[in-house]
Every structure is written in structure tokens, then in C-alpha cells.
Amino acid sequence: MIEDIYTIEVPFRGTYRLQRLRFGQGGPRLVVVGGLHGNELNSVYALNLLAGALRAQAPVGTVDLIPMANAFGIEEGNKLGPFDDQDLNQCFPGDADGTAMQRVAHALFQASCADVCVDLHSGSILVEELPQVRLSTHGDGHELARSLGLPLVWRRQPRPGNRNQLVDCWRAAGCTAFRITGGRGASLDKRVGASVADSLRRLMGAMGMSRPPAPNPVLADVTDERMVALRCGTGGFFVPEVAVAERVEAGNLLGRIVAPVGGATLEEVRAPCSGMVVTSRLYPMVHAQELLLRLVVLDGG
Amino acid sequence: MTESQAAICRIELPTHNEVEVVRRRFQGSEGPSVALVAGIRGDTPEGIRVLYEITRLLRQLPEICGTVDVYPCANPLAAYAGVQRWPFFDVDLNRRFPGRADGHPPDRVAYELVQNIRGADVVIEIRGAYRAFREICQAHVRAGVPAAIDLASHANVEVVWARTPDTMAPTTFAAQFDTVLVLEGGAGNRLSEGVGEEMTAGVMNVLASLGVVDEQAVPVHWAAIHRPRVVTDAEVLRVRTELGGVFMPSVQAGAVVTRLQQLGTVVDPVHAAVLQRVEAPVAGMVLAIREQPSVHPGSLVARVVADS
């Protein structure tokens, strides 16, 4: 059933609708939100696959899907929202009497606090991310996060700048909360979407809500200390030599920064340790100190 | 008189939201047909305000002679976002005419506007100033169309500019029709005090001069209506910068200036240095002055109408 959980009448173009698909009833309750950022669209595909599975087999308990939180941003192909160009994911827990975006955030937050809450993203338009689940080191849910069977489980220290993000606000409200990301912004990677949908079905299985699909091994389960960010020392044109999910050894060439005019090599980017590529810069024009790659140090690495 | 509303184009968005481009029709007894259009660009709210006021004034009348079609906002998604161009496709609707029936949404809207308006006796586009500028109220008409020039003289503007179509003109809205007036003034993406009222009086006065409405319907006395000067392209001089920097205007739109009078300066704010003194090329009146200060070599900073 599709229902409007919040609407705003807007000038010239009708009604903004925050829509929810609800499956089942009673507890436990799982809420999955997608499309907070209007140019991260793998979640739309993943939630449609999940909705198809839920139509075929109703869950034990309630599953709420909110696939397009930032519907107007999605229409414009814009990460940010249309109301004063704000990032919806920096507006939580929201304010019922605040700006339009804060009101949307408030309505979404009120409607989405559940036993387990998941916020779906893609990588930014600049990078590709290995499908992964991120959760806080300050909270529960580690075993549930592993049950997703995504290649990477990344337990992160809380960041002060994230306190108005949906996941942090869910957790502050006592919910078990995850952020899943994968692929690249402004594009659809069907494999990523399908693996995210499968992971959510495994999560439902772990919550006792359905029969799960076959388990999938977690390739890396790490904290910040085992995540290595590689940045460039100089700006230029980045030519990667590795891709997401590739294993590398210490000293391997990972990519080059070359002069955009003439092609002279300005910098070689080499692996400081052995590990697996989990983030790769795909938009090639880079400024000095921009993120090029992330490596995760594997067990024994 | 009857009033009706119709959607001339429905735009279905990928999310299945729907946006309409609306026509409001006031149909009276026999008389000329007039089309009033605003919001072709999303950063010209002055025109939208004027058509809101015109609609309210027309509703108060017991009868009109002819038909007035009001298109209050041709580009609703851009107007909603307060930006010049159609979002997502990032195209300037005023460079898409006459449009295509089988094109993307901006092209379809352009096409439907032209199809709906074609055949009108008079077309008036109302808009604000270009986004970087403040302008006095003015009417642009096509040179060589005496009927348009005559009508524009009733539009409560200070200047009627009879323009020779430039190379971009074939794809603008105004280029699709013969007897067409483009009213502009005020500031880009702003409502300016008094400008909407002047333009509203101007449009109503044009309708009165056509016999569509009675003179009593014009919100100001006939004696207060501006009697504009009609100028040609040769009499409107564009003033450009030679260097990049921050343009600081010294005069306001409408100012009467002497030849070589300072219109503004281009400064380097980092070194606190004056890079260029921008001067009036002729004695005359400032038609438009730049308010958005960031300029490059060759940026337009003023238009001056030369004294006759």
C-alpha cells in the first residue's frame, strides 16, 4: 500500500509527497529509507526489488519502505533538496515548525523510528563504493550488520558533523541503525541494487521476519583503524590502475596523476599496504588532497 | 464575460508528479484577442506578479470586449526553483521556440505555447530585468512593426526600443509573433517596489487602447501614464568593461548622464585598486545598470540611451 505520510503544497508545481510502502503489520518493525540524496539512485532500484519480494511473501511484522525521501531532488537530478538548496540528510531530527526541509525531516524521522532502521545511499557522483554497511562503534547492531552479507562492514567512530544525519539521529533515539552504500551516484548499477536488496532480505531473516536467502560472506569487518584513505599530493588528471574489490599488495601501482595537458606523470599512487580497494575515484579531474582510493586492510594484511 | 482555466500542457515527471502550464481565459463580447505571458524564465517574478494583478483587475469587470488569455507562468519548475533555466534539462526556455510536439518537456511547452497563442491579435510578454541588472520600465518591440510600436507607446514605459532581430532572436518567444510587446524592468529575480504597479497599469492601458477594457479599468489616471520615447538599436549603447574585477556602479537606472560621466568603476578588491573608470559613451539616460558586480573583460555593465 502506498500512502502519503507528509505533504507540502509548493508554488507552481503542486504537492511534495513523502510516500511510504507498508508491508505486513505488528512487530518487529524494519524501516528502509532511500533517496535522501536526489542523485543517489541505486536505492530506488533496490527498494523496488525488495517491494516485489515482499508482495510475493508478506513479512512477519512490518516493513516500511520510503524510497524517495527527496523526490523533488530526484526529479532535478540534484543531491540537495529543492527547498532552499538544503541537504535533507543534515536536517534531522527536523522541526515541525522549521523550514520546509526541516519539516520534511521531522515527518520522516517521526515516521521511521523502528526496531531496525536502514538508510540507503550510493557513492557520490565522483566515486564508486564497494557495497558496504556502515554503523557506529557506539551502538548495537554489529551482528545484524554482519547478517546483511555485504562485502564490507565498517564500524566508524561517531563524527561530530554527522549528528544531524538520519542514522545518527535514529541511533540517538535508541534505534538500531545502519547506512548502506554502494556503487556510484547519478547512475544505476543493477548488481549493486540487487546485492543491497538481497542483503535487506537477509536482515529480515536475521530479525525473524522472513526466510532469508543464502548467506553471503563478509569480506572485511573493520573499524576506522583498518581503513586507509589515499589522497593525491597534486592536482591533475587521475588515471586509476585498479578497481573496486580488487586485492592489492604493498607497493602496487594504484593509479597516476598526470598533467591534463601533455600527459606527463606528476605523481604515482602506490599501495602503502596490502588490502582491498573499497572506494575508487572515477571522476578524473582532481584537486590536491582529494580522496582517490580507500583500501581496507584485510586480516593478516 | 466568462472566466475559464485550462492546462495547455501537462508535464509528467519521472516520479509521476505532474506539473501544468495553465491558461486562464477571459472571454467577453466581440473584440480583439490578447495573450499575456509571464515566467518563461524562472528568475523573472515581476511578470508573474503583474499577471496576478491583471487577473484580479479583470475579475472585477462586468464585461470586456474580446478575449484575454493569461499564461501566468510558462516555466513552473524554474519559477519554483527561482532559476533562469528549466531544471534537470538545464535549458533556457526562451531559446527553445517554436518548440517541438515530440520533444522533451521544455520543447513541448514551447510548442504548445506557440500553438495556443498563434492567431492572437496582440501578444505581450511581461518579465523582470535580466538577472544581473536593474532596469527602468521599457518595452521591446520589433523594428518595422508600426502596430507594435504604437501599442507599446501606451504601455506606461519610459522607453520603447524598436529592436532589429539579432542572431538569437529566431528561437525566442517574442520572435514567433508579429504584434508582440516585451515589457521588462525592475531587478533580476526580485520584485521591485513600484515596478509591478507601473507594468500592471501599462498592460491595462494597452488593453484600454485596444478597446478590450474601459479606460476606467486602468488603475492610474491617463495623465499619469508615461509617454515613452521610441528608440532604435543605434540609439542604445552598450557599455562594457575592459578588465575583470568588481563593478561598483556610480549611477542608478534612469539617471540622466553627460558624455564621459562616470557610470561606475571596476576595482580589484584584493589590492584595493581601481582598475577602470567606466564612462558614459554619450549623453543620455541609463536604461540598465549592472547590480551583480562580478565582471570579466567585456562584461556588459550598462545600457545608455543617447539623447536625441
Contacts between the chains, C-beta under 8 A, distances in Angstrom:
chain1	res1	chain2	res2	distance
A	10	B	80	6.3
A	11	B	79	7.4
A	11	B	80	5.6
A	12	B	19	7.4
A	12	B	73	5.8
A	12	B	76	3.8
A	12	B	77	7.3
A	12	B	79	5.0
A	12	B	80	4.2
A	13	B	17	7.3
A	13	B	19	4.8
A	13	B	76	5.3
A	13	B	77	6.0
A	13	B	80	4.9
A	14	B	17	6.3
A	14	B	18	6.7
A	14	B	19	6.4
A	15	B	17	7.7
A	17	B	17	7.7
A	68	B	15	6.4
A	71	B	15	5.0
A	71	B	17	7.0
A	74	B	14	7.4
A	74	B	15	6.3
A	75	B	13	5.0
A	75	B	14	6.2
A	75	B	15	5.5
A	75	B	17	6.8
A	75	B	87	7.7
A	75	B	88	6.7
A	76	B	81	7.5
A	76	B	87	4.6
A	76	B	88	5.1
A	77	B	88	5.4
A	78	B	87	7.8
A	82	B	80	7.2
A	82	B	81	6.1
